């Protein structure tokens, strides 16, 4: 298996060095990669072509069932699109999500991913255990990446169970739950587990952090009497300082 993965990686790297990842068809021109990035010409593409192009450019392996991928609607670009590595990954994940597919890591470190459907009736049909766990800061650093993620947000001032219940009510207005639909679950009074696409979860994290910030107890404002007293004390200290300075000069 290791030798096979090495061969696949060497093959995709060689394709990238030659410059063409996917050759032209009657529907579009060459998909080309250079040191500067990946270029997608205008035209119609299948999801399989996009997967192969990104696999070659990113030096990754995306494992998928051709029948599953070929059965999804293709997409059309009206204009040429030039992408760097970050942009290629973001466009690929957004495309997969738009066709009810997701790339889940089998071996994140070695760049091996499995493309699975998420428009199934039962969550058990999707390998949920392979959905990557990301920290909130990791998600915020890639807040445009439509990757399926799990994370936990810790709150200091907001009751997590009430916040999770409010989020579930908000999410439920969109659609019935399935992998990819946002989900919030409180584990205790201060922690919430979030599931969903990274770009959606990022906005939820920011909202929870802002809610937690404005819910922090505010220091009591001094009363008018206290404020006047503080001012008098400051004036007395200033008068004493002037007296000491005057006495020093008269010596």
N, C-alpha and C positions, 0 to 999 in steps of 0.2 A: 504493500500500500504506500509506504514511504517513497519507494522508487517511482511509483505511478504519479504521485503528487509532484515529485521533483521534475519528472518529464513534462507534466502539464505546465508547471511554472516556467520551465525553460522554453517551451513552445510558445507560450503567450509573450514572454519577453522577446523572443526572436521576431514574432509578428510585429511587436511594437517598434523594434529597431528598423524593420523594413519600411514602416510608415503606413501600411494598409492593414487595418484590423478586419474589416468586412468589405469584400469587393463589391463593385457596383452591380446593381440589378436593374431591371426595367422600371422599378419603382423609385429608385434613388441612386445617387452617385456613390463613390467610395466613401466609406467611413475611415478616416485617416487619423493616426496618432503620431505626434512628434514629441520632442522634448518639451515643447511649449504647451502641449495639451491634446485633447481629443476634439476632433471636428466632425460634426454630424451635418451632412448636406441636407438641403430641403428635399422633401419627399415623404413617402410612406414607409414605415418600419414595423416589423413584427417585434414582439417582446423578446423572442429568442435572439434576434439580431442585436438588440440593445444589450442583452445579457452577454453575448459573446464579445461585443465591442468593449464593454466595461471590464469584462474579465481580462481581456488582452491588455487594456491600458493600465488597469490597476494591479495587474499580476496577481489575480485572485482566481479561485475556482468556485463557480456557482453551479451547484448540482440541481438539475431540474428534470421533470418528466416532459419530453417534447410534446406529447399529446396534450398535457395540461396547458403548457404555454401556448402552443399553436391554436388552442381552442379559444383564446382570449382575443378581443378586438385589437387590431393594429392601431397605430397612431400616425398622425401626419404632422410634419414640420413645414411651416410656410416659408421659413427662412433658415439659412445655415446657422448652426449653433456651435460655438467654440467653448470648451469647458476645461478647467484645470481638474486636478484629482478630487478636490472637495466638491466642485460643481458636478462632476460626473457621478459621484456617489449620490449626491442629493437628487439629481434628475432621475437616476435609476430607481431610487427608493420611492420617489413620488410617482413615477410611472407604474411601478409594481402595485402601489397602493390604489391607484386609480383603476386598476384591473383586478382588485381584490386578491392580490398576491403579496407575499412578504418574503424577504431574505433573512433567514435566521442562522446565526453562527453555529456551525458544527465544531469548528476549531478556529476561534477568532484570531489567535496568535499566528496561525499559519495561513490565514486567509481562505478558509474553506466554509462555504455557506450553502444552505439548502433553501430552495425556493418552494414555498408551500401556499396552498389556497387558504384564505381566511373568510370566505363567503359560505362556509358550511354551517349547517344547522346546529351541530354539536361541537362545543369547544374541544372535546376529546379527540376530534379528528385532526387537530393541530398540535404539534409537539410543543406545548406551552412551557415545558421545562427548559427549552432552549432559548426562550425569550431573554435577551441579555439584561443583566442588572447593571444599571448605571447610577452614579451619584448625581444629585441635583446639579452640582457644578459642571459635571461632564455634559449633562443634557443642555444646560444653558450655553455652554461653549459651542455646541452644535445645534442651535435652536431652529435651524432650517432643515434638519435631517428628519425625514419621515420614516424613522426606524421604530419598530415595536420595542418598547422598553418597560422595565419595572424599576421603580425607585421608591425611596422613603423620604418624607419630609418631616423634620422635627420642628415643633412649634414651642414657643416659650409662654405665650400669653393666651392663645386661643384654644378652646376646648376642641381637641381633634375629632371626637365623635360627632359633635354638632357640625363641625366644618365638613366632615366626610358625608354626613347625611345631606347637607345642603348641596354639596357637589353632585351626589348621586341623583338628587332631584333635578338638578340642572342638566346633567348628562342624559337622564332618561327622556327628556323632551326631544332629543334628537332622533334616537332610534333604539330598537331593542339591542341588548348587549350581545356582542360577539368579539372575537379577538380583534383588537384595533380600536374598538369603541372605548372611550375613556372610562376608567373605573377607579373609585376611591374607597379605601377600606381603612378604618381606624384600628390600630393594634392596641392602643392604650390612650390615656388622656392627652398625650402630647405627640403621637406619631401617626402619620397617614401613609399608607402604601398607595402609590399611583401606578396605573397601567394605561398604556395607550401609545399613540405615535409621539415620537420625541418632540415634534414641533408643537403639538397640542399640550403635552405634559409640561413643556417649558413655560407656556403661558399660565398654566395652573400653578406652577411653582412660584412664579412671580406674584400672582394674585394672593397666594397664601402668605408669602413673606410680607407683602404690603399690609395685609389684614393683621398679621401678627405684630407688625411695627406700630400700626395705629391703635392697636388694642393694649399696648404697654401702659402700665399705670403712669400717670403724669405727676410730677412733683407738685405738692400743694403750693399755690401762689401765696406769697406773704400778704397778710392783711395790711390795710392802710396804716394802722398803728405800728405794726412791725416794720413797715417800710420807712416810716418817719423816724422810728427809733434807730434803725440802721444808718439813716442819713445823719442823724444827730451824733451818733457815735463816730462816724467818719469825720465830721466837722471837728469834734473834740480832739480827735487824734491829730488833725491838721493844725489846730490851734496850739496844741502842746508842742508839735514839731517846730512851729514858728517861734514859740517862746524859747525853746532850747537853742535854736539858731541865734536868736537875738542875745541871749545870755552869753553864748560862746564868743560873739563878736565884741561884747562890752568888757571882756576880761582884759 
